[in-house]
Amino acid sequence: MIQFDVSHAASFLPPDWLSGRTAALEQARVMLEEGNGPGGDYTGWVHLPRDYDKEEFARIQAAAQRIRSNSQALVVIGIGGSYLGARAVVELLNSPNFNLTHKDGPAIYFAGNGLSSDAMLEIIDLIKDKDWSINVISKSGTTTEPAVAFRIFKALLEEKYGKQEARKRIYATTDAHKGALKGLADAEGYEEFVVPDAVGGRYSVLTAVGLLPIACAGVDLNALMEGAQEAMEALSISGTDNPAWQYAAARHALYTTGRKVEILAGYEPSFRFFGEWWKQLFGESEGKEHKGLFPASVEFTADLHSMGQYIQQGERLMLETVVRFAKSHGSVTIPHDPDNVDGLNFLAGKDLSFVAEQAMRGTLLAHVDGGVPNLTVTVPGRDAKSVGALIYFFEYACGLSGYLLGVNPFDQPGVEAYKNNMYALLGKPGYEDRRAELEARLK
Ligand code: PA5
């Protein structure tokens, strides 16, 4: 279903780029399948598309139905892995303008993914005259950004509906047993959904973390999971024709021969947040021990008129992975103009997607000629089943890639550094010494 093409990177790859890695790929495959490699406790996502909790899945769909019927807006509170997957899928399957274009169900506002007062005030203003609900998502239940946002939105919801009714409009997605959010949800009687222990944030989009907001956007969850399951079955098989093996091997070979940056390129504006999700997936999984490709993303053709210059002629440090969708949702025909002042009549009667296809093909060759290896991932369409498969393809390839690189792809020790400094500077009890030290350095 997902096709991978390495032919436009072939001239940059050593002859044994794949054959020289099959043993390591097989070892990585077994570690993922059996959960016995580094970080193996967090490989619960590997068989999730088949083994997911069906009872909870039905509850997610029922809750989404309720939210769709009683809310004009849904505030989804979460950050990082508790945010990006849902936004990526909602936008990719619809539009970055989802809140303007959706026909039924609630507008979806993502909050708690930063600390901007102005961004929060904007959401508060947008929802104030609407009926709305909250889905608060935090595995740890203690992450500052969503916890602060939840406190604020919870107070607003209680002010609007009263405590009793507000409780029925709050859906908490968190750990099954522990954490501040779990304690609060239990005490208040919110409907709860679980972030499974064995699934880390960036691999959690196909759990309740992603599925509840995605269902609220009207997406067919069964199709999404079906696509992921088909990909799971196809990608678990050993062999050099496995597209996840090819992708992991190609990017690893390019990395070890000097490439430092991987650019994910899409041609659909709705793909932007999928790129953000992909950046977290690969950046947090590989970027450790001073290793790993730096993941970047671009939106073509817009960025061909800005970053295109650097990609074509700047420092030769990147590889490019292009994600193309085989078909558009609709079609736009370029009209004939009798005056032809713009000289575009040679395109009259052609579909805009034909122009896009030629832009994509021309860019591919230009970038290869400029010294940028191009990998291509082709997805049948922007439909739920294909996107489910695409998510799983990247997750599985990321797991393989981390093991090829020799790192634990499922931890993220580096994200603690800023948190500890922030806690100290905020005056959190227990951080007094660190606070004094940091304040002195910041003087
Ligand atoms: O991938 C990760 O682990 C992070 O991005 C987390 O998802 C993010 O920090 C949010 O954590 P939590 O869900 O505990 O609030």
Residues whose N, C-alpha, C, O or C-beta is under 5 A from the ligand:
A	BS01	PA5	I79 G80 G81 S82 I137 S138 K139 S140 G141 T143 G201 R202
